[in-house]
Amino acid sequence: MKKFTSVLLIICAMLALLAACDDQQPERLPITTADAVQIVLDDLDMDINEANPHVHEGNFEGNQVYYVYVTVDGENMAYAIDMYLGDILNIAKSDHSH
């Protein structure tokens, strides 16, 4: 009987530990548009007045991104910046301008 009670208590303790585990991830907060612009400016080694950036939100390959549009040497470029990690996911020439 003591062995049965011991095993039962161990099983209950294990279940209690598993029940206490929470698989929910903390809410991720997006970087700001200013952060996204700064990532692009750092990559280009330019200042904000040279690049004349503007930003739109969008999706790139299933990731929420900020599209940062800049002008570099007379060419329009689009950077896709991951909205949560701040990674540069894509750089492409663009015909988008304002």
Disulfide bonds with the S-S distance in Angstrom:
none
